[in-house]
Amino acid sequence: MGFNGSRRCSVWLKRMPAPIRLRELIRTIRTARTQAEEREMIQKECAAIRSSFREEDNTYRCRNVAKLLYMHMLGYPAHFGQLECLKLIASQKFTDKRIGYLGAMLLLDERQDVHLLMTNCIKNDLNHSTQYVQGLALCTLGCMGSSEMCRDLAGEVEKLLKTSNSYLRKKAALCAVHVIRKVPELMEMFLPATKNLLNEKNHGVLHTSVVLLTEMCERSPDMLAHFRKLVPQLVRILKNLIMSGYSPEHDVSGISDPFLQVRILRLLRILGRNDDDSSEAMNDILAQVATNTETSKNVGNAILYETVLTIMDIKSESGLRVLAINILGRFLLNNDKNIRYVALTSLLKTVQTDHNAVQRHRSTIVDCLKDLDVSIKRRAMELSFALVNGNNVRGMMKELLYFLDSCEPEFKADCASGIFLAAEKYAPSKRWHIDTIMRVLTTAGSYVRDDAVPNLIQLITNSVEMHAYTVQRLYKAILGDYSQQPLVQVASWCIGEYGDLLVSGQCEEEEPIQVTEDEVLDILESVLISNMSASVTRGYALTAIMKLSTRFTCTVNRIKKVVSIYGSSIDVELQQRAVEYNALFKKYDHMRPALLERMPVMEKVTTNGPAEIVQTNGETETAVLETKPPPSGLQPANQANDLLDLLGGSDITPVIPTAPTREPASAGGELLDLLGDLNLTGIPSITAYNKNGLKIDFTFERSNTNPSVTVITIQASNSTELDMTDFVFQAAVPKTFQLQLLSPSSSVIPAFNSGTITQVIKVLNPQKQQLRMRIKLTYNHKGSAMQDLAEVNNFPPQSWQ
Amino acid sequence: MIKFFLMVNKQGQTRLSRYYEHVEINKRAMLETEVIKSCLSRSKDECSFVEYKDFKLVYRQYAALFIVVGIDQTENEMAVYELIHNFVEVLDKYFSRVSELDVSFSVSEIHLLSFFGVCSSSYCLHSTNYHSSQWRCSPVLHLESCSPVLSSARGELSSKIAIFLKILTLL
């Protein structure tokens, strides 16, 4: 009986083999040759683990969870192990607890509801008698504690922060960092415990204490002010680290505890920012670290890097800053790529504040553009853009264009945008600007941003004297290759606008080329037909062809034919345009010339890209010819309010220079253009202002289509022997009028009447009242700022009647 | 802040992964393959810092194994570079000339090391004490008694233990 029973028992036991060990599992999985085999093995093992979990088997739970964690790392779902982890944590065996906490950290996070069940276990373990168990609990809480858990257990953590056991103290400090991040309100709770954290000898505790202090200072300015008094202590600790001899415990390649040094430097940076006293206290130690650290190994360089960042951030004295920039310069020349990368990154951070110092290293930075390493190239490119200023723009652009030619595609878009921005800000001449943009379009045409096209078109319309040159160059560019969409779009638009200049061969800047009207139409038609053209490009081309019907003389029939063909195009946009243009030919032929007239000068709205910090980039003169209007549209309004105050009148409307949206689209949109045709009948021009060598003349134009609009062009000239710079013209009119001020041609009036500033004013006078105007002029002359107000009353009657 | 810590071999198989922020499990595999691809495409004399999406990767190659640490902008890249090397040195001392095989088989041990050491969190590494004498008889080291490797290691107590604990503290 007993013998039979035992045999039956042994049979029963055999059905449940012990789960295999983790190593066995790993070994098995490694033998899998394909992904499918591996998946099969893992699924089998998962099934075994699941049934083992169902058995509630305590002995092997630990092993099973370890296997589950391994499978989780490989990427397989392991959520069914979460509850088992909790059971392990609750067990009394240390090995179980260990794996349980590990599993909790890997598998659980705030999103799972299960994690809250851990709170009680952790609380008990935080008060455990063994420090290792307490350590486990602290680690887990500091890793994945949610805000509820942190709130509940913060008191325990704070208690542990005050113990004398350094093993626990350092873990408690890091746990406190996590608690503060999750629940910032609890920060004050940890304040008393931090009192003597820095008095510890144990580097581990020091390190984590510094992290805790850093976190508190970053989060709350009050804490920051409170901890400033610790600066002397930190300085002392750092000094000890540097001056102490070889200590085997903390030595890394000859430097004593570099990790702690770096942390302290970072905390000093935060404490010294914007505070003179602390910065002064740190000056000596920073100089000492900077000069004494050995630079032959990476460790030393890491410390120097952190030191440089700190020096640049606090209010250090100039000698120290020079030292820092020199260190960076030395880094740049180092052979080690890592160091060069780090130098370029930090120079980028400092270029805003110490621009001149960084300019000294410009040639090295530009050389880095040619480096093979992608990371270094990117940093060098960003830094180069930051260094471009009016003086070095030509040289830098050459390098940058060369870089654009040869760089990887991922850079091209950023580089192209950067070049456009820099060219816009610092172009020495219009021709250079247009050349540069052309170059970018031809080399990286497909990578430029979408808004580059309208910006470029607007730039071209503004540079009136360059039209012939521009259109010729563009024509040549697309002759060979019309695959780069932005280039083709700009070119089609220009050819449409200035085709007559192209055909007549009027170019002054360059050798004019002989082009016939048919050849031009050939190109535009091939753009229309080509498979490579996007539908937007086709739209541009069709409109350009239409515009040429007024510019060209002998090929109008051909144009009519092309336009009528596209009246049945599948592309709806093209079809609509073609149908409208057809209608223009048939029914509204008399309006055609007026509609398809040359576009007027467009105004700039804002520069493309994010808001630019206006900086002089190391220039001393502001004598750069700019076509930008005054920086903000608000400014004139404010000053116009001043005018209002002075005029005391409620009958004056403020001037707001308007900026109509730029649409280089079809000429059909120009139906609303009030300046459809201008009537230049002889309205006499007047001198509105003539004082102190500054003379302002008004010339008038009236529109036939809209008799209430008067266009006044002002010309400002300077008969003194010095230039007038930063010239700003503002005007105010009575309430019944409306005023629109367009952007001036420049802000500098050269001396000896050698040049003028022109600006266009449009006045809407629906009630046909007598025109009067108050003007305000501000400019710099002979080093001082001048300002004047005047009233203009001598408007000729033809200008407003 | 450290975002993740990976040990991946050249074929893209992850030997060890530790994420300090929650990342979806299917995204992890993708992240790992992309990361290893960008590290593999670099040559020997290029710098060890790669810019990837909105954070940086610091990587070091040891034979066939890549150790990659993802950090954000506030971290000192060179200090992290140094940290990786420290970690490997310690593993080396513990496993006596560590190889990829050791890492593959001792995943849970290394995980435990990392959890004891650095507080779980990405905020910093913990202690840099290499030879803490107080750790001499740590029960931490009494890992699964069934593990053959460690039971032999237990024979050579203090120095190994100390170094072991160094690892703990480093991650």
Interface residues (C-beta under 8 A of the other chain):
Chain A: R21 L22 R23 I26 R27 R30 C62 R63 A66 L69 Y70 H72 M73 L74 G75 P77 F94 T95 R98 I99 Y101 L102 M105 L106 D109 E110 R111 T130 Y132 G135 L136 L138 C139 T140 G142 C143 M144 Y167 K170 K171 L174 C175 V177 H178 N202 H203 G204 V205 H207 T208 V211 E215 P248 E249 H250 D251 V252 D257 P258 F259 L260 V262 R263 R266 N298 V299 N301 A302 Y305 E306 D336 K337 N338 I339 R340 Y341 V342 L372 D373 V374 S375 I376 R378
Chain B: T14 L16 S17 Y20 H22 I25 N26 R28 A29 R42 S43 D45 E46 C47 S48 F49 V50 E51 N76 E77 M78 A79 Y81 E82 L83 N86 S104 F105 V107 S108 H111 L112 F115 F116 V118 C119 S120 S121 Y123 C124 L125 H126 S127 T128 N129 Y130 H131 S132 Q134 S138 P139 V140 H142 L143 E144 C146 S147 T169
